[in-house]
């Protein structure tokens, strides 16, 4: 059943939601002149592998995939059986990510989509009355219910990085926004594509905006530390006390 994926040209960027992964994946897709092919289905903010889609992704000579897949036994086994060995995992300071997620689901194409609302509500990410709440109550709900899940998602992939069936590179949003070109070059080297003398091709940006979010890049502010001036004092206290100290120390989220 192993697809014998030995070329390293089927690139999976698996990310915490709102960590710059769509722009990273689009950059790699543009640079490699290949398709972006999903392998998961959304069931809330996180995605779950569709094995038929996984094998379609791996059947291409070159392909890029951006997902938000948790490190469950099923997912790790499916990736191993399919032959996908190299994976890039993208983290972000969850205090920034939770604020970014709150803005993300305000976009009209999300807030006015019945099927997206259905899986967000069904998964418990938001309550049925979410879009009638004021902004601070929306943030309070996400901090209470989704913020711990973001931390658990990252801790799960830290454990999975010790699985000798895979070669897993863990990166952060903070490193990406600090030096985008160097960041992409390191991904190219990780997948042994530097031998092809590739020139990074950044994706086009039409500057289409919705709720101050660029619909091509998914960037709103594109900075680190945005939670510091977007959360109330009480909310800051909650996210700081809920931060995992080991994650904070390892990735410099002070």
Secondary structure, DSSP 8 states (H G I E B T S, - for coil): ------S--EEEEEE-SSSSHHHHHHHHHHHHT-EE---EEESSSSEEE-HHHHHHHHTSSSEEEEE-B---HHHHHHHHHHT--EEEEEE--HHHHHHHHHHHTTSHHHHT-HHHHHHHHHTTSS-TTGGGS-HHHHHHHHHHHTHHHHHHHHHHHHHHTT-TT-EEEEEEHHHHHH-HHHHHHHHHHHTT-GGG------------EETTEETTT--SS--S-GGGGTS-HHHHHHHHHHS-HHHHHHHT--
